[in-house]
Amino acid sequence: MLNVNAKAFVPPTEVAPPPFQENIIYRYRIDTSINKYPDVVKDVQRLNNIPSLLTTRRLFAVKGDLDEESLRYFVEQNILPVANNPENENTSPSSGFLLSRTLLSLNVDMHSVFALNDAPGLLVRLDFPKEFGGEVNMPLNYAWDAFYSLVNRDHRVTAFGYSRSRIGVSSSKESGTYCHYFFVSCVDKKNDRALFSPAELSGLRAPVQRIVSVSSIVPFTCSYRTPVSVVITLGKKAKESLRSEMVADFSFNCACSFDNIEETYESLSLFEESFLDTLNNNCKWERTYIYHLSFDSDIPKEKSLVAVPIWDAIYFVGNICDDCACNIAGVSFSASESGVGVEQLLLRNKEAPFFVNATLSDIMEKKLSVDTTNTLFGGIPQHIRRPFSRPLHQLAIRAISAFITNKDFSFPKEKSITRKTFSDVANAFSKSTYVAKKKCIGTQVLIGTDSYGNLFGVEIDTLSTFALPDCFGGVASRIPECVFVAVLSPSYRNLMEYRIILQDVLVFQGSDVTDTPFSERWGYVESLYIDDEDSWRHASADHVVILRARHVPFDKIQDLLSPLPSDHCTRGLVFLCSTEEISDSHKAETKQTFLWTPPESISLFFRVSKTVEVADNDQVKKALLEVVDAETDKYAPYEDEYVEYYLSAFPDVKKGSIVECLLCRDENDAHWWDILQAFSPDAKKVSTYNEVDEFVHSPSVTQKEVLWLLNASSYVCERCGRVNDKGMRNERHNSYWCHFCWIETGHGDCVYCGRTFALGMLHEQSHLFYCENCWTCFSTWNTEAERGYHVPPPPNAKITQQVTTRCISLLIDMVNTKVPTNDVLDLCCGGSVVRKWMRNKTDRYLGIDNQSTIVDSMRESIHSSKELLPNARYNVICADVFSKDLWMETITKVHPRQFHTIACFSGLHHAFVNEEQARIFVGSVANALVPGGGFLGLFIDADILHARGKTFSNSIVQSKWEDSAVPRIGNHFTITVEGEEEREVNVVPMDFLIAVATEYGMTVMTEACQTLGDLVEKDPNWTKVPSAEEREYLGVLRSFAFKKDSTHQLPSTQPSKVQNDSRN
């Protein structure tokens, strides 16, 4: 068949040109797609050779003159449109071009065609951007000029050209690894290695990734299909399944174990040699050849046993294939859970050619290939990786052995700043010098350099290794023999851009510096003049830049705190001790590294135990959350908590998934979880129960409190050495003393009068501090009180009421010389004896009653009274005396300090509904009294009344008991006095009242505990004689009085247990 395109180069008067003419180059366009697929069928009509390519017009001549200018125009037309973008294929479908010194035509002597078809050559892989959208046309144009000048005058070269391919195509247009190649065809095999020297290659103006010797180079590079496809099996079952239907053309068995770094990479290196020998082994590439690489050893199922991640082995092979214009057609595993990393690869890369026990025909039918640039594994984006050189790889392995898998070495752990750790953090900040830095979000890595400054990296979590371009920010020269601790974080400027932030240094210029204090170590880093993280907002042309973290002293920390940048990958602050040595991080006495996370940024990692449907909403599901039990190292539910999520947002969440959840709270401190990210199993470390519990049940530390921590050193007590901002300067010792030391030396804040740091003593039982003046006040009584003054009863009062009013006055006179009465609380006041308190010269009086008419009447009486002292403060309020919030809500608003005396002359039985309420009431009274204060009142003695029978009646009083009732707490009886309405009264046992009062530090005043009949009979000024029935009534009314313990605690050089507990 005649190639009509070749006629453009055939002179009209000649049949054919000579096979070789000096400086004449014929131009051919390779019209095949850059997406190449394996095709193992060897059909005469589909053979992959130059005659077949000419026949099918996949290789065709371009019309034009044969001069240099026309050639230059042809090259620019084919190079300048090149881009790593599949959309450009519509306008520029060509995958390259071929320049030949001989005419390739089917109507001339075919000797030159077959000679070029069989000629060996070199394939030059160019180190250009391999990701989607990478700019390659201009660097490619410059590199071609250098390449052309290198090979054009060398007559050993029979043909040369450019080709490109896209490996790993999926439904996403951003997928695929873009590879760019130059190739040359040589006269014979002896000349192929001598064509280029390293010095000549340096003039290509673009890094050369690899040079490979290939037999039949033109069919190899110009084919529409992949010349060689590698199929990888992991495990014996996968290997047997692959061979069950078809057999590969070549095979290699890696006899290695993934828990042995050296052994694994030694086997991979042997595979590399075997694979490269295969490409140079007289193959004509008329179809796709299959190369089977098998790993018989199983992948460890425990993460701690994995020395070489499974993806690193696949990536190693994938880089070789990319360099050689080949691909990995598929990877077959023995089981989806056959080892660490396998399930992650399968779940995160659903369109990738990853199989389980697949046959070779099944893999070939899929026509897929592994995308080394976009496969998801671990936390390192594949597009920033660079292939390893052997020496650089060995350095990375040594770094793993020295700093990651070495049991004698550990990185300092960050201790979270919470309410529980706040005191420890304050003490640490006060005693050591700390610096602060932003907490970077990202993947923790080791970054190292060899003696030439070539860069390598290790992902600490997965042990995945990779090489990097020379990407130190702001550094002109290379940095040799260093190992840094760093965090790889995304840059907010572009989805493809990343920043590596150096956090610390382990090896500096060949010397181990882990025994060096941090301040000195960081000085080494600063001496390299690497730009800090705030100077670069995004990455470089390599999509990654290495910067150093910005460490600031406390006096400049406001720059980091106000405000925390929302457009950077930071989450709080890390505080590092500048005197800490990394090698001591495993010791108990080591200085802590602290982490503060803003309350709105706290997130934790959970494992999903199962997912359940949400009723009445098929768009939302519920995931039950699990954490790690620190003791058993197994998963356990966390308090039956869950997180709800939209299926459309997280469709891949299932049992075993890892989810990062944001801790959210409302104003009532109720909490819930929101999913931030979802990961495949084992992709992230799950938080422990204690870690989660500490954040959930301990309120978060605010930014204001963090700023207080920075000044912790100014609140160090020079007496006890602890940090406490509740203190003041001791002028005598010219030093700062904390509040507790002032108390221990007899000083403190008086809870009664409010004086601060006054000389005084603690109350032994309550451990409350009172100044000397108040102690004196509590131990004195009103000497000017009008003792013997009896409040006149109301007009027309009956004798029983007259006796009651008089006995209250007698009781007040009786306790006046034993307890202070300058500050009185009168419960259920009723208004009958307020004048007695005025005559008692009481300065402050608070009466409480639940009847508003009585309250209004008392207020009017007080306002109009002439007996009130000029500076006295009397007040009456309307409230329920026995409500739960009386003391904390009602009384404290009008009277915030304790009382000298509390009286309850009526209604006491309302507090004795049951034992619990009675204890609460008596305890509240005791707490409301000053040391030495008094509690007095009246009540009906149920024992006496019950002794008179289940029913009792006379003209004054009638009482009735239920059959089962006894005079004990929780019982009641009914009573009617002088024809009034019958009322129900709770039993107030005297022995119970004394016992409970004693528990709360109150001692009974026995002389005040009498019946009203006994009290009035002993009054020499009482002249009225009550009747027998009146005596019976007065005999069941009993008075009582208690005095609160006033024992004080002398100052001591040793703090009490309560004080120690308060400090801690």
Secondary structure, 3 states (H helix, E strand, C coil): CCCHHHHHHCCCCCCCCCCCCCCCCEEEEECCCCECECCCCCCHHHCCCHHHHHHCCCEEECCCCCCHHHHHHHHHHHHCCCCCCHHHHHCCCCCEEEEECCCCCCCCCCHHHHHHHHCCEEEEEECCCCCCCCCCHHHHHHHHHHHHHHHCCCCCEEEEEEEEEEECCCCCCCCCEEEEEEEEEECCHHHHCCCCCHHHHHHHCCCEEEEEEECCHHHHHHCCECCEEEEEEECHHHHHHHCCCCCCCEEEEECCCCCCHHHHHHHHHHHHHHHHHHHCCCCCCCCCEEEEEEECCCCCCCHHHCCCCHHHHHHHHHHHHHHCCCEEEEEEECCCCCCCCHHHHHHHCCCCCEEECCCHHHHHHHCCCCCCCCCCCCCCCHHHCECCCHHHHHHHHHHHHHHCCCCCCCCCCEEECCCCCHHHHHHHHHHCCEEEEEEECCEEEEEEECCCCCEEEEECCCCCEEEECCCECCCCCCCCCCEEEEEEEECCCCCCCEEEEEEEEEEECCEECCCCCHHHHHHHHHCCCCCECCCCCCCCCCCEEEEECCCEEHHHCHHHHCCCCCCCCEEEEEEEECCCCHHHCCCCCCCCEEEECCHHHCEEEEEEEEEEEECCEEEEEEEEEEEEECCCCEEEEEEEEEEEEECCCCCCCCCCCEEEEEEEECCCCCEEEEEEEEECCCCCCCCEHHHHHHHHHCCCCCHHHHHHHHCHHHHECCCCCCECCCEEEECCCCEEEEHHHHHHCCEECCCCCCCCCEEEEEECCCCCEEEHHHHHHHCCCCCCCCCCCCCCCCCCCCHHHHHHHHHHHHHHHHHHCCCCCCEEEEECCCCCCHHHHHHCCCCEEEEEECCHHHHHHHHHHHHHCCCCCCCCEEEEEECCCCCCCHHHHHHHHHCCCCEEEEEECCCHHHHCCCHHHHHHHHHHHHHCEEEEEEEEEEEECHHHHHHCCCEEECCCEEEEECCCCCCCCCCEEEEEECCCCCEEEECCCHHHHHHHHHHCCEEECHHHCCEHHHHHHCCCCCCCCCCHHHHHHHCCEEEEEEEECCCEECCCCCCCHHHHHHHC
